[in-house]
Amino acid sequence: MPALTTTFADALGMSNDGNTLVQALDYAGADHFVYKISLDNNPVAMPLKGEDLSTWLPISQGSTISATHGSHIGVAAVDANGKVLAFNDSTAVSVPYVHALKVASRALKASVDFSSVSNIVLNGQTVDLVNIRLLGSDYNAKLNKNTVVVELQKDIDAVYNGTNYSGLTFTVTVGTAGSRDGKLMITSNSGEANASVSLIGSPEETGVNLLGLNVTSEEFSAN
């Protein structure tokens, strides 16, 4: 049975988590291509040349397939009648989308002068805290912590909007129980092998301290 060229790669981005990208797919004379995912850890059995694979699913270069990393995917080049011309078994590349979490060092306070807040430096990019600043002086951040989350998210989204910096985004939440109760939390949504949430370079007294954060360390999470 002639072999065809099949190359899989990780499909990047949060929306593609769990998907493998068909990076290369080529066989001269093929009308189209079809695939089948192995139900176990074994390669997909090679079909006979001329066998009818009309029950297999269509596949094309640039498309994505939902498949567990390392699972076997059998791909066949077929003619216009769905008959096998060539076959190849390859393994899926589907690296889990990476998240890194940074938790504030202390809970939000009942009285914060947000009118003096300036910015934070998040993963090397300056985030102007314009919406946090509008909360004003003597703000009860402890009572209105969800509002702080919303306004900080707006400020971060103005820089990390999902279309720049390789699609990197951050999600702001607040802890509700245990040691995280009342503390801001920033999660990075990254496709890189080592995601991070770094506030290094942020002004302390006019930036991270008012939010209960600190700049002493970067938080990493690896695949």
C-alpha positions as CSV (number, residue, x, y, z in Angstrom):
1,M,0.0,0.0,0.0
2,P,1.5,3.4,-1.0
3,A,2.0,5.8,1.9
4,L,0.8,9.3,2.0
5,T,2.2,12.4,3.7
6,T,0.4,13.2,7.0
7,T,1.6,15.6,9.6
8,F,-0.2,16.6,12.7
9,A,0.6,19.6,15.0
10,D,-1.0,21.1,18.1
11,A,-3.9,23.4,17.3
12,L,-3.2,26.5,19.3
13,G,-5.6,28.7,21.2
14,M,-8.1,28.1,24.0
15,S,-10.9,27.4,21.5
16,N,-8.8,24.6,20.0
17,D,-7.9,22.9,23.3
18,G,-8.1,19.1,22.7
19,N,-7.7,19.5,19.0
20,T,-4.9,18.5,16.6
21,L,-4.2,20.4,13.5
22,V,-3.8,18.7,10.1
23,Q,-0.6,20.5,9.1
24,A,0.3,18.6,6.0
25,L,-1.7,16.2,3.9
26,D,-0.6,15.2,0.4
27,Y,-1.0,12.3,-2.1
28,A,-0.9,12.8,-5.8
29,G,-4.0,11.6,-7.5
30,A,-6.3,11.7,-4.4
31,D,-9.8,13.0,-4.8
32,H,-10.1,13.6,-1.1
33,F,-9.0,12.3,2.3
34,V,-10.7,10.5,5.1
35,Y,-9.7,9.5,8.7
36,K,-10.5,7.2,11.6
37,I,-9.4,7.5,15.2
38,S,-8.2,4.3,16.9
39,L,-10.4,3.2,19.8
40,D,-7.4,1.9,21.7
41,N,-3.7,2.6,21.9
42,N,-2.9,0.6,18.8
43,P,-2.4,1.9,15.2
44,V,-5.5,1.9,13.0
45,A,-5.5,-1.2,10.9
46,M,-4.3,-0.7,7.3
47,P,-7.2,-1.0,4.9
48,L,-6.8,-2.9,1.6
49,K,-6.1,-1.0,-1.5
50,G,-9.4,-0.3,-3.2
51,E,-11.4,-0.9,0.0
52,D,-14.5,1.3,0.4
53,L,-14.0,3.8,3.2
54,S,-17.1,5.8,2.7
55,T,-18.0,5.4,6.4
56,W,-14.8,7.3,7.5
57,L,-14.9,11.0,8.2
58,P,-13.6,13.6,5.8
59,I,-10.3,15.4,6.5
60,S,-8.4,18.2,4.8
61,Q,-5.2,20.1,5.2
62,G,-5.6,23.0,7.7
63,S,-8.6,21.4,9.5
64,T,-8.7,20.3,13.1
65,I,-9.6,17.0,14.7
66,S,-10.7,16.4,18.3
67,A,-8.3,13.8,19.5
68,T,-6.3,12.9,22.7
69,H,-2.6,13.6,22.5
70,G,-0.8,10.5,21.2
71,S,-3.9,8.7,19.9
72,H,-3.5,7.0,16.6
73,I,-5.3,8.5,13.6
74,G,-5.5,6.5,10.3
75,V,-5.7,8.7,7.2
76,A,-6.5,7.4,3.8
77,A,-6.3,9.1,0.4
78,V,-9.3,7.9,-1.6
79,D,-10.7,8.3,-5.1
80,A,-14.0,9.9,-6.1
81,N,-15.8,6.7,-5.1
82,G,-14.2,6.6,-1.6
83,K,-11.9,3.7,-2.5
84,V,-8.5,3.6,-0.9
85,L,-5.4,4.8,-2.8
86,A,-2.9,5.2,0.0
87,F,-2.8,5.1,3.8
88,N,-0.9,6.4,6.8
89,D,-1.2,6.0,10.5
90,S,0.0,9.0,12.6
91,T,-0.4,10.1,16.2
92,A,-2.3,13.2,17.3
93,V,-0.5,16.2,18.7
94,S,-2.8,17.9,21.2
95,V,-1.1,19.7,24.0
96,P,-3.4,20.9,26.8
97,Y,-4.0,24.6,26.9
98,V,-1.9,26.0,29.7
99,H,-3.1,28.2,32.6
100,A,-1.0,29.9,35.2
101,L,-2.5,31.4,38.3
102,K,-1.3,34.2,40.6
103,V,-3.2,34.8,43.9
104,A,-3.0,38.1,45.7
105,S,-1.0,38.2,48.9
106,R,-3.8,39.7,50.9
107,A,-7.6,40.3,50.6
108,L,-9.0,43.5,49.3
109,K,-9.5,46.1,52.0
110,A,-12.6,48.0,53.1
111,S,-11.1,51.4,52.4
112,V,-8.8,51.9,49.4
113,D,-7.7,55.1,47.7
114,F,-7.9,53.9,44.1
115,S,-7.8,57.5,42.8
116,S,-4.0,57.4,43.2
117,V,-3.5,54.1,41.4
118,S,-1.3,54.2,38.3
119,N,-0.6,50.9,36.5
120,I,0.6,47.4,36.7
121,V,3.1,45.7,34.5
122,L,1.6,42.4,33.4
123,N,4.0,40.0,31.6
124,G,6.1,42.9,30.5
125,Q,3.3,45.1,29.2
126,T,2.1,48.2,31.1
127,V,-1.6,48.1,31.9
128,D,-3.0,51.6,32.7
129,L,-5.5,51.1,35.6
130,V,-7.9,53.8,34.2
131,N,-11.1,52.0,35.2
132,I,-9.8,51.0,38.7
133,R,-8.8,54.7,39.2
134,L,-12.4,55.8,38.5
135,L,-13.5,53.9,41.6
136,G,-12.2,56.8,43.5
137,S,-10.9,57.4,47.0
138,D,-12.0,55.6,50.2
139,Y,-13.5,52.8,48.1
140,N,-14.8,49.8,49.9
141,A,-13.1,47.1,47.8
142,K,-13.9,44.4,50.3
143,L,-17.6,45.0,50.0
144,N,-17.5,45.6,46.3
145,K,-14.9,43.1,45.3
146,N,-16.8,41.9,42.2
147,T,-16.8,45.4,40.9
148,V,-13.1,45.6,41.3
149,V,-12.8,42.4,39.3
150,V,-14.9,43.8,36.5
151,E,-13.0,47.1,36.3
152,L,-9.5,45.4,36.5
153,Q,-10.6,43.0,33.7
154,K,-11.5,45.9,31.5
155,D,-8.1,47.5,32.1
156,I,-6.2,44.2,31.3
157,D,-8.4,43.5,28.2
158,A,-7.5,46.9,26.8
159,V,-3.9,45.6,26.5
160,Y,-4.4,41.8,26.1
161,N,-7.4,41.7,23.8
162,G,-6.9,38.2,22.4
163,T,-5.6,39.4,19.0
164,N,-2.1,40.6,20.0
165,Y,0.7,39.0,22.0
166,S,0.0,35.6,20.4
167,G,-3.5,35.6,21.6
168,L,-2.6,35.7,25.2
169,T,-5.4,36.8,27.6
170,F,-5.9,37.0,31.3
171,T,-8.9,36.3,33.5
172,V,-9.5,38.2,36.8
173,T,-11.5,36.5,39.5
174,V,-11.7,36.7,43.3
175,G,-11.3,33.9,45.8
176,T,-14.4,32.9,47.7
177,A,-13.2,30.4,50.3
178,G,-10.2,29.3,52.4
179,S,-6.9,31.1,52.1
180,R,-8.0,32.7,48.9
181,D,-11.2,34.3,50.2
182,G,-11.4,37.9,49.1
183,K,-8.2,37.9,47.2
184,L,-7.8,38.8,43.6
185,M,-6.6,36.1,41.3
186,I,-5.2,36.5,37.8
187,T,-5.1,33.5,35.4
188,S,-3.1,33.5,32.2
189,N,-4.7,31.7,29.2
190,S,-1.7,30.7,27.2
191,G,-0.8,28.1,24.6
192,E,2.9,28.2,25.6
193,A,4.7,25.4,27.4
194,N,5.4,27.7,30.3
195,A,2.6,30.1,31.0
196,S,3.2,32.8,33.5
197,V,1.6,35.6,35.4
198,S,4.4,38.2,36.1
199,L,3.9,41.5,37.8
200,I,7.6,42.2,37.9
201,G,8.3,45.9,37.1
202,S,4.9,47.1,38.5
203,P,4.9,50.1,40.8
204,E,4.1,48.9,44.3
205,E,2.7,51.7,46.3
206,T,0.6,53.1,43.4
207,G,-0.1,49.8,41.7
208,V,-0.1,46.3,42.9
209,N,-0.3,47.0,46.6
210,L,-3.6,48.7,46.3
211,L,-5.0,45.5,44.8
212,G,-3.5,43.3,47.4
213,L,-1.0,41.9,44.9
214,N,2.8,41.7,45.0
215,V,5.7,41.7,42.5
216,T,8.0,39.3,44.3
217,S,7.5,36.3,42.1
218,E,6.2,35.0,38.8
219,E,3.7,32.3,38.8
220,F,4.3,29.5,36.3
221,S,2.4,26.5,35.1
222,A,3.8,24.0,32.7
223,N,2.2,21.3,30.5
